[in-house]
Amino acid sequence: MKGTFQAVRVSDRIYWVGAVDWELRDFHGYRTPRGSTYNAYLVTGSEPVLIDTVKSAFLPEMLSRIASVMDPKEIRHIISNHSEMDHTGSLPQTLQIVQPDRLYASANGAKALAAHFHWDQDVQVVKDGDRIELGDASFRFVDTRMLHWPDSMFTFVESDGVLFSNDGFGMHLASMERFDDEVDEAILEQEGAKYYANILMPFSPLVRKLLDRFPSLGLDVSVIAPDHGPIWRKNPGRIMEWYRRWSTQAPTDRAVVLFSTMWGSTRKMALAIADGLAAGGVSPRVMSLGTSHRSDLATSVLDAGALVVGAPTMNNNVFPVMADAMTYLKGLKPQNLVGAVFGSYGWSGESITYLEQMLSDMKVDRVADSVRVQYVPDGDALEHCRQLGLTVAGAMKEKMTM
Ligand code: FEO
């Protein structure tokens, strides 16, 4: 086991012993062009503790990194902060190999692990605020349910001031650089925002509650160690500031103009709308579903003040790729958006009704009448589109001053 992979020291007694997935390009529907990491951590001491494990295929890499510090069989305890399989896929095998005294999880974690593995495994349940001593190290637990699963929790190691935040404060970014100060800040913000938009955005009210609650927890955090991407050792406050902004989704002067097209009509309309938005003093980002992935759409919407969306009608329904994107976006529950709808059709025109209903379901405030064009827009129709852009821009500016 010992040999290929090395652990990376995080603090006096803590090591990163995770795995780097350079090839990951799709994380359950979220495009990950930069790959990811599955971070597991070894807390050394008189009773060594492993915090989380890795995706099943990466078990040998994790064991090899552990072995660069100690024999994995010396591990006495395993803490599972979250039961999703990118962190527990290798847990059953790890338990067999390590044979720890105890496995710890939240109450919901114990249930979720049983529902995944259908095992006869004792799990010691820990609750919000619990403190346990494992040998010469002290651990505290923070219940973070629905951030982003019912079982999610954080673990804090008091001696080292390290907060193990599982998916929270993470990002999909494969690299050999393990720490925030080793990665370009623009990449950290971009990938952090993409992760937030695609994983945590639906739970933004809970994120705000957690951030509000944080000072009262009395945790002297010097390092935030998530289960994906870099460890925040230089500036853990930075990712918390970003989470405050992303979870608030205050109105902005950026607009997303999303469209799909069959023969170019909705493209022409989208470009005219973008021209109107710009003339109204806001910054449009035009996204075609022919070239933009739904997960990039979610990222753009995270810091947008408006969503203007258009699609053709096909077989008495919306163009299918738009249904995919809107279903995904609706599930992510973006907040504080104004919006409008446009589309082209041949003889029935249901795409407009579909999109209006979707915006209504998403609580997007439709601030302009929809523009509907038969077959191909003429000059007058494009002027209507431009006026739609101006109207949306005006509503955005008004909302920003409220
Ligand atoms: Fe990284 Fe919710 O798993």
Boltz pocket constraint, residues with backbone or C-beta under 6 A from the ligand:
constraints:
  - pocket:
      binder: B
      contacts: [[A, 82], [A, 84], [A, 85], [A, 86], [A, 87], [A, 148], [A, 149], [A, 167], [A, 227], [A, 228]]
      max_distance: 6.0
